[in-house]
Each structure stands twice: as C-alpha cells, then as structure tokens.
Amino acid sequence: MKRPFSRAQQRQRRICQLIAERGECSVAELSRQLGVSGMTIRRDLDALERQGQVLRTHGGATLGYRTVFEFDFLERVRLNLPAKEAIARVAAELLRGCTTVMLDASTTTLAIARQLHGRTGLTVITTSLPAASELQHDPGIDVLLPGGYVRPNSPDLSGPITEMNLEQLHADITFLGADGIDQEGFVYVNPPDTTDVLLKMAAAASRVYVAADSTKLGRRGLRRFARLTQWAGLITDSRADPKFLDALRKQAIQVVIGEIR
C-alpha cells in the first residue's frame, strides 16, 4: 500500500503547480498562497531544488528542467484523452487471439497499454518507458524493452541498439502513433529522429495499425515516413470527419472507429 503524501510533500507539489502556472513565483507570493512562513517556503524550495524540480532565483523560483518535462508529458497524456481511450478500447479488441504486441512511445499507445491490464499469455514489446511501467506488475503480461538509449526529451528508447534488437523480434500486431495523416493516407511524425525505430517496429509485425485521434487527421508533420495503404489500417475516434474517412476508404484503407463515451 502506498503511503499518503506528508504535509510537506503536498505543499511542495502545490508549489510546483503554482510555479508551472505562473512561470516564476516569489517566496512572499508562495507564502501567501499556502499560508505558511517564508522560512518554510525557503526550506521547501531548497528541497525541490535538490530534487531538480525547481531552480532558485533571487527571491523565488522557476521550474527546473525535470519538472518542465514531467508537466509537458502529463499534459500530452491528458490531451484528447476521451478520444485516446476510445481508440484504445478498439485496439484492445483487435488483440484477441494475439500473443505478442508492439507499442511505440506515443501517448495514444500508452492508452492502449492501460487497456491491457488483466490479460494473460501476452507479451508486450515497447519502446515506451511509461507503457512498460504501466504493465510491469501484471502477472499475465511479459514486458520486453528492446534496449537502447533513453531520449533526453522523451521517456522512450531509440538509437541503433533499439533498431538492431527490433530486427530480431516478431509481433502479431504493432500499434503506432502519428502526428499527422493527410487525405492521401500518408503518415507524418515529429521529430524525425524516431522514424527508423517506428519502421523497424512495423516491419516486425504481421499487422500494423496507426492509432491517431481525430485532431491528427488532415494534418501534416515534419517527416512523411509511411502510407496507410502499406499496413492494416487506421484506428481513430468518432469525432473524425466522415468525408476525410471516406477519402481514405476509397483508397482501400481500413478505418476502425472507437466511440467516445
């Protein structure tokens, strides 16, 4: 059982939230907001600076790199969450009869990982550290990380070691995220340094689906790296433009819709 946060921990979490909202806060401002002395706030800021959560400034603090990264990642996870969950439910249904699945490091495939709790006889191969953490304690699921370097700006694995190891693996199905899909069915990602890993994951699977919420449709990204006609199809949510989806279907692209609840 997890221990509840202490008062100091709760206060320090609130300090990080206030600094994230405002960019920078003074000791006096934090003292007023939290109803504690300036000395208590200074002790909290010292502790948070040692953890890499904040950077002390003259009379206050700004967010440290680690906390900026954490807030950014959590914000991306929450963005369009009902759509991602709708996609994840459909993706989990497509896994019936499968024993091995690959998940890339997108926040949509993280939502898919969360739908897999309680499965048995399943191996999940993923480059996503959050997805691996999500499933590591499920007794019926084996989690395999292909190794490689952890990218400095994202909690996932990449690089030549990752690619080489992926070449030795096989999955029944791979789910990939995307930053954009145009009307011709081309798939785009940002930044471009992950595309080699994504292509290795696709090549290692019997079936490949792109899992992308409706906000990604009709958009392009920095690098065009594949086309849906090469793969099993697209999984998106029920807010997608029907005309856009019809244009994809006319190219013989399978489109699977997840209903938003």
LOBA-451541 format. One record per residue (C-alpha): y, z, x; residue in three letters. Coordinates in Angstrom, 1 decimal, decimal comma, padded with zeros to 4 digits. Layout:
REM LOBA-451541
site y:Y | z:Z | x:X | residu:ala
...
//
This chain:
REM LOBA-451541
site y:000,0 | z:000,0 | x:000,0 | residu:met
site y:003,4 | z:-000,9 | x:001,3 | residu:lys
site y:005,8 | z:002,0 | x:001,9 | residu:arg
site y:009,1 | z:001,8 | x:-000,1 | residu:pro
site y:012,2 | z:001,0 | x:001,8 | residu:phe
site y:014,1 | z:004,0 | x:003,1 | residu:ser
site y:017,7 | z:004,5 | x:002,1 | residu:arg
site y:018,9 | z:003,3 | x:005,5 | residu:ala
site y:016,7 | z:000,1 | x:005,2 | residu:gln
site y:018,0 | z:-000,5 | x:001,6 | residu:gln
site y:021,6 | z:-000,1 | x:002,8 | residu:arg
site y:021,0 | z:-002,4 | x:005,8 | residu:gln
site y:019,5 | z:-005,1 | x:003,6 | residu:arg
site y:022,6 | z:-004,8 | x:001,4 | residu:arg
site y:024,9 | z:-005,1 | x:004,4 | residu:ile
site y:023,1 | z:-008,3 | x:005,4 | residu:cys
site y:023,6 | z:-009,7 | x:001,9 | residu:gln
site y:027,3 | z:-008,9 | x:001,8 | residu:leu
site y:027,8 | z:-010,5 | x:005,2 | residu:ile
site y:025,9 | z:-013,5 | x:004,1 | residu:ala
site y:028,0 | z:-013,9 | x:001,0 | residu:glu
site y:031,4 | z:-013,4 | x:002,9 | residu:arg
site y:030,7 | z:-014,7 | x:006,3 | residu:gly
site y:032,1 | z:-011,6 | x:008,0 | residu:glu
site y:032,7 | z:-008,1 | x:006,9 | residu:cys
site y:034,7 | z:-005,2 | x:008,4 | residu:ser
site y:033,4 | z:-001,7 | x:008,8 | residu:val
site y:036,0 | z:-000,5 | x:006,4 | residu:ala
site y:035,0 | z:-003,1 | x:003,8 | residu:glu
site y:031,3 | z:-002,2 | x:004,1 | residu:leu
site y:032,1 | z:001,5 | x:003,9 | residu:ser
site y:034,0 | z:000,9 | x:000,6 | residu:arg
site y:031,3 | z:-001,3 | x:-000,9 | residu:gln
site y:028,4 | z:001,0 | x:-000,1 | residu:leu
site y:030,1 | z:004,4 | x:-000,5 | residu:gly
site y:029,3 | z:005,8 | x:002,9 | residu:val
site y:031,3 | z:006,7 | x:006,0 | residu:ser
site y:032,4 | z:004,3 | x:008,6 | residu:gly
site y:030,3 | z:006,1 | x:011,2 | residu:met
site y:027,2 | z:005,4 | x:009,0 | residu:thr
site y:028,1 | z:001,7 | x:008,8 | residu:ile
site y:028,6 | z:001,5 | x:012,6 | residu:arg
site y:025,1 | z:003,0 | x:013,1 | residu:arg
site y:023,6 | z:000,5 | x:010,6 | residu:asp
site y:025,4 | z:-002,4 | x:012,3 | residu:leu
site y:024,1 | z:-001,2 | x:015,7 | residu:asp
site y:020,6 | z:-001,1 | x:014,4 | residu:ala
site y:020,9 | z:-004,5 | x:012,8 | residu:leu
site y:022,3 | z:-006,0 | x:016,0 | residu:glu
site y:019,3 | z:-004,7 | x:018,0 | residu:arg
site y:017,1 | z:-006,5 | x:015,4 | residu:gln
site y:019,0 | z:-009,7 | x:015,8 | residu:gly
site y:020,2 | z:-009,6 | x:012,2 | residu:gln
site y:024,0 | z:-009,3 | x:012,9 | residu:val
site y:026,5 | z:-009,9 | x:015,6 | residu:leu
site y:029,1 | z:-007,3 | x:016,1 | residu:arg
site y:032,7 | z:-008,4 | x:016,0 | residu:thr
site y:035,9 | z:-006,5 | x:016,6 | residu:his
site y:035,9 | z:-004,0 | x:013,6 | residu:gly
site y:032,9 | z:-005,6 | x:011,8 | residu:gly
site y:030,0 | z:-008,0 | x:012,0 | residu:ala
site y:028,8 | z:-011,5 | x:011,2 | residu:thr
site y:025,3 | z:-012,7 | x:010,6 | residu:leu
site y:023,0 | z:-013,2 | x:013,6 | residu:gly
site y:021,1 | z:-016,4 | x:014,1 | residu:tyr
site y:017,8 | z:-014,9 | x:012,9 | residu:arg
site y:019,3 | z:-013,7 | x:009,5 | residu:thr
site y:021,1 | z:-017,0 | x:009,0 | residu:val
site y:017,8 | z:-018,8 | x:009,5 | residu:phe
site y:016,0 | z:-016,4 | x:007,1 | residu:glu
site y:018,6 | z:-016,8 | x:004,4 | residu:phe
site y:018,6 | z:-020,5 | x:004,7 | residu:asp
site y:014,8 | z:-020,8 | x:004,5 | residu:phe
site y:014,7 | z:-018,4 | x:001,4 | residu:leu
site y:017,4 | z:-020,4 | x:-000,2 | residu:glu
site y:015,4 | z:-023,7 | x:000,3 | residu:arg
site y:012,3 | z:-022,0 | x:-001,2 | residu:val
site y:014,3 | z:-020,9 | x:-004,3 | residu:arg
site y:016,0 | z:-024,3 | x:-004,7 | residu:leu
site y:014,5 | z:-026,1 | x:-007,8 | residu:asn
site y:011,7 | z:-023,5 | x:-007,9 | residu:leu
site y:010,6 | z:-024,2 | x:-011,5 | residu:pro
site y:010,1 | z:-027,9 | x:-010,6 | residu:ala
site y:008,2 | z:-027,0 | x:-007,4 | residu:lys
site y:005,9 | z:-024,6 | x:-009,4 | residu:glu
site y:005,2 | z:-027,3 | x:-011,9 | residu:ala
site y:004,2 | z:-029,7 | x:-009,1 | residu:ile
site y:002,1 | z:-027,0 | x:-007,5 | residu:ala
site y:000,1 | z:-026,4 | x:-010,7 | residu:arg
site y:-000,8 | z:-030,1 | x:-011,0 | residu:val
site y:-001,6 | z:-030,3 | x:-007,3 | residu:ala
site y:-004,0 | z:-027,3 | x:-007,6 | residu:ala
site y:-005,8 | z:-029,1 | x:-010,4 | residu:glu
site y:-006,3 | z:-032,1 | x:-008,2 | residu:leu
site y:-008,1 | z:-029,9 | x:-005,7 | residu:leu
site y:-011,1 | z:-029,4 | x:-008,0 | residu:arg
site y:-014,2 | z:-030,2 | x:-006,1 | residu:gly
site y:-012,4 | z:-030,3 | x:-002,7 | residu:cys
site y:-013,3 | z:-028,0 | x:000,2 | residu:thr
site y:-010,5 | z:-028,9 | x:002,6 | residu:thr
site y:-006,8 | z:-029,4 | x:002,0 | residu:val
site y:-003,9 | z:-030,1 | x:004,4 | residu:met
site y:-000,4 | z:-028,8 | x:003,6 | residu:leu
site y:002,7 | z:-029,8 | x:005,5 | residu:asp
site y:005,6 | z:-027,4 | x:006,1 | residu:ala
site y:007,8 | z:-028,3 | x:003,1 | residu:ser
site y:008,8 | z:-025,7 | x:000,6 | residu:thr
site y:007,0 | z:-027,7 | x:-002,2 | residu:thr
site y:003,7 | z:-027,4 | x:-000,4 | residu:thr
site y:004,4 | z:-023,7 | x:000,1 | residu:leu
site y:004,5 | z:-023,5 | x:-003,7 | residu:ala
site y:001,1 | z:-025,3 | x:-003,7 | residu:ile
site y:-000,3 | z:-022,7 | x:-001,3 | residu:ala
site y:000,8 | z:-019,9 | x:-003,7 | residu:arg
site y:-001,3 | z:-021,6 | x:-006,5 | residu:gln
site y:-004,5 | z:-021,3 | x:-004,4 | residu:leu
site y:-004,9 | z:-017,6 | x:-004,5 | residu:his
site y:-008,3 | z:-016,6 | x:-005,7 | residu:gly
site y:-010,0 | z:-019,9 | x:-004,7 | residu:arg
site y:-013,3 | z:-019,8 | x:-002,9 | residu:thr
site y:-015,0 | z:-022,1 | x:-000,5 | residu:gly
site y:-011,7 | z:-023,7 | x:000,5 | residu:leu
site y:-010,3 | z:-024,4 | x:004,0 | residu:thr
site y:-006,5 | z:-024,9 | x:004,2 | residu:val
site y:-005,2 | z:-026,7 | x:007,2 | residu:ile
site y:-001,4 | z:-026,3 | x:007,5 | residu:thr
site y:001,5 | z:-026,6 | x:010,0 | residu:thr
site y:003,5 | z:-024,1 | x:007,8 | residu:ser
site y:003,6 | z:-020,5 | x:009,1 | residu:leu
site y:004,7 | z:-019,2 | x:005,7 | residu:pro
site y:001,8 | z:-021,0 | x:003,9 | residu:ala
site y:-000,6 | z:-019,6 | x:006,4 | residu:ala
site y:000,8 | z:-016,1 | x:005,9 | residu:ser
site y:000,6 | z:-016,6 | x:002,1 | residu:glu
site y:-003,2 | z:-017,3 | x:002,2 | residu:leu
site y:-004,4 | z:-015,4 | x:005,3 | residu:gln
site y:-005,8 | z:-012,4 | x:003,3 | residu:his
site y:-007,6 | z:-014,4 | x:000,6 | residu:asp
site y:-011,3 | z:-013,7 | x:001,2 | residu:pro
site y:-012,4 | z:-017,1 | x:-000,2 | residu:gly
site y:-010,0 | z:-019,2 | x:001,8 | residu:ile
site y:-010,2 | z:-020,1 | x:005,5 | residu:asp
site y:-006,8 | z:-020,9 | x:007,0 | residu:val
site y:-006,6 | z:-023,2 | x:010,0 | residu:leu
site y:-003,4 | z:-023,6 | x:012,1 | residu:leu
site y:-003,7 | z:-026,7 | x:014,3 | residu:pro
site y:-001,7 | z:-025,1 | x:017,1 | residu:gly
site y:001,4 | z:-026,5 | x:018,9 | residu:gly
site y:005,0 | z:-025,4 | x:019,3 | residu:tyr
site y:007,0 | z:-023,5 | x:016,7 | residu:val
site y:010,1 | z:-025,4 | x:016,0 | residu:arg
site y:013,3 | z:-023,3 | x:016,7 | residu:pro
site y:014,9 | z:-024,1 | x:013,4 | residu:asn
site y:011,9 | z:-024,1 | x:011,1 | residu:ser
site y:008,8 | z:-021,9 | x:010,7 | residu:pro
site y:006,3 | z:-024,7 | x:011,4 | residu:asp
site y:004,3 | z:-026,2 | x:014,1 | residu:leu
site y:004,9 | z:-029,6 | x:015,8 | residu:ser
site y:004,6 | z:-031,5 | x:019,0 | residu:gly
site y:001,8 | z:-033,3 | x:020,9 | residu:pro
site y:-000,7 | z:-030,4 | x:020,8 | residu:ile
site y:-000,4 | z:-030,3 | x:017,0 | residu:thr
site y:-000,8 | z:-034,1 | x:016,7 | residu:glu
site y:-003,8 | z:-034,2 | x:019,0 | residu:met
site y:-005,6 | z:-031,4 | x:017,1 | residu:asn
site y:-004,9 | z:-033,0 | x:013,8 | residu:leu
site y:-006,6 | z:-036,2 | x:015,0 | residu:glu
site y:-009,8 | z:-034,1 | x:015,3 | residu:gln
site y:-009,7 | z:-032,9 | x:011,7 | residu:leu
site y:-010,5 | z:-034,2 | x:008,3 | residu:his
site y:-009,4 | z:-033,1 | x:004,8 | residu:ala
site y:-010,4 | z:-034,1 | x:001,3 | residu:asp
site y:-006,7 | z:-034,2 | x:000,4 | residu:ile
site y:-003,3 | z:-033,9 | x:002,0 | residu:thr
site y:-000,1 | z:-032,9 | x:000,3 | residu:phe
site y:003,2 | z:-033,9 | x:002,0 | residu:leu
site y:006,8 | z:-033,1 | x:001,0 | residu:gly
site y:009,7 | z:-035,6 | x:001,2 | residu:ala
site y:013,4 | z:-035,6 | x:001,5 | residu:asp
site y:013,8 | z:-038,8 | x:-000,5 | residu:gly
site y:011,9 | z:-041,5 | x:-002,3 | residu:ile
site y:013,6 | z:-044,8 | x:-003,2 | residu:asp
site y:012,8 | z:-047,2 | x:-006,1 | residu:gln
site y:010,6 | z:-049,3 | x:-003,8 | residu:glu
site y:008,4 | z:-046,3 | x:-003,1 | residu:gly
site y:009,5 | z:-045,7 | x:000,5 | residu:phe
site y:009,3 | z:-042,1 | x:001,6 | residu:val
site y:012,0 | z:-040,5 | x:003,7 | residu:tyr
site y:012,3 | z:-037,3 | x:005,8 | residu:val
site y:014,9 | z:-035,3 | x:007,6 | residu:asn
site y:014,9 | z:-034,7 | x:010,5 | residu:pro
site y:012,8 | z:-037,4 | x:012,1 | residu:pro
site y:011,0 | z:-035,3 | x:014,7 | residu:asp
site y:008,3 | z:-034,2 | x:012,2 | residu:thr
site y:007,2 | z:-037,7 | x:011,1 | residu:thr
site y:004,4 | z:-038,1 | x:013,7 | residu:asp
site y:002,8 | z:-034,8 | x:012,5 | residu:val
site y:003,1 | z:-036,0 | x:008,9 | residu:leu
site y:001,5 | z:-039,3 | x:009,7 | residu:leu
site y:-001,4 | z:-037,6 | x:011,5 | residu:lys
site y:-002,0 | z:-035,3 | x:008,5 | residu:met
site y:-002,0 | z:-038,4 | x:006,3 | residu:ala
site y:-004,4 | z:-040,2 | x:008,5 | residu:ala
site y:-006,8 | z:-037,3 | x:008,5 | residu:ala
site y:-007,3 | z:-037,2 | x:004,7 | residu:ala
site y:-009,3 | z:-039,1 | x:002,2 | residu:ser
site y:-006,4 | z:-038,9 | x:-000,3 | residu:arg
site y:-002,7 | z:-038,3 | x:000,3 | residu:val
site y:-000,1 | z:-037,3 | x:-002,3 | residu:tyr
site y:003,6 | z:-036,9 | x:-001,8 | residu:val
site y:004,8 | z:-033,8 | x:-003,6 | residu:ala
site y:008,5 | z:-034,2 | x:-004,4 | residu:ala
site y:010,7 | z:-032,7 | x:-007,1 | residu:asp
site y:012,9 | z:-035,0 | x:-009,3 | residu:ser
site y:016,0 | z:-034,3 | x:-007,3 | residu:thr
site y:014,4 | z:-036,2 | x:-004,3 | residu:lys
site y:013,8 | z:-039,4 | x:-006,4 | residu:leu
site y:016,3 | z:-042,2 | x:-005,9 | residu:gly
site y:017,5 | z:-040,7 | x:-002,6 | residu:arg
site y:017,0 | z:-041,8 | x:001,0 | residu:arg
site y:016,8 | z:-039,8 | x:004,1 | residu:gly
site y:017,4 | z:-040,3 | x:007,8 | residu:leu
site y:014,0 | z:-041,9 | x:008,5 | residu:arg
site y:011,8 | z:-044,0 | x:006,4 | residu:arg
site y:008,2 | z:-043,3 | x:007,5 | residu:phe
site y:005,8 | z:-044,4 | x:004,8 | residu:ala
site y:005,3 | z:-046,0 | x:001,4 | residu:arg
site y:003,6 | z:-044,6 | x:-001,6 | residu:leu
site y:001,5 | z:-047,7 | x:-002,0 | residu:thr
site y:-000,4 | z:-046,6 | x:001,1 | residu:gln
site y:-001,5 | z:-043,4 | x:-000,5 | residu:trp
site y:-002,9 | z:-041,9 | x:-003,7 | residu:ala
site y:000,4 | z:-041,4 | x:-005,3 | residu:gly
site y:003,4 | z:-039,1 | x:-006,1 | residu:leu
site y:003,4 | z:-035,7 | x:-007,8 | residu:ile
site y:006,8 | z:-034,9 | x:-009,4 | residu:thr
site y:008,2 | z:-032,8 | x:-012,3 | residu:asp
site y:009,0 | z:-033,6 | x:-015,9 | residu:ser
site y:012,8 | z:-033,9 | x:-015,2 | residu:arg
site y:012,2 | z:-037,2 | x:-013,3 | residu:ala
site y:014,0 | z:-040,3 | x:-014,6 | residu:asp
site y:011,4 | z:-042,3 | x:-016,7 | residu:pro
site y:012,9 | z:-045,6 | x:-015,6 | residu:lys
site y:012,6 | z:-044,7 | x:-012,0 | residu:phe
site y:008,9 | z:-043,7 | x:-012,6 | residu:leu
site y:008,3 | z:-046,9 | x:-014,4 | residu:asp
site y:009,6 | z:-048,9 | x:-011,5 | residu:ala
site y:007,1 | z:-047,1 | x:-009,3 | residu:leu
site y:004,2 | z:-047,6 | x:-011,7 | residu:arg
site y:004,9 | z:-051,3 | x:-011,8 | residu:lys
site y:004,0 | z:-051,3 | x:-008,1 | residu:gln
site y:000,6 | z:-049,8 | x:-008,9 | residu:ala
site y:001,8 | z:-046,3 | x:-007,6 | residu:ile
site y:000,1 | z:-043,4 | x:-009,4 | residu:gln
site y:002,6 | z:-040,9 | x:-010,7 | residu:val
site y:001,4 | z:-037,4 | x:-011,7 | residu:val
site y:003,8 | z:-035,3 | x:-013,7 | residu:ile
site y:004,0 | z:-031,5 | x:-013,7 | residu:gly
site y:005,5 | z:-030,0 | x:-016,8 | residu:glu
site y:008,3 | z:-027,5 | x:-016,2 | residu:ile
site y:007,8 | z:-024,3 | x:-018,2 | residu:arg
//
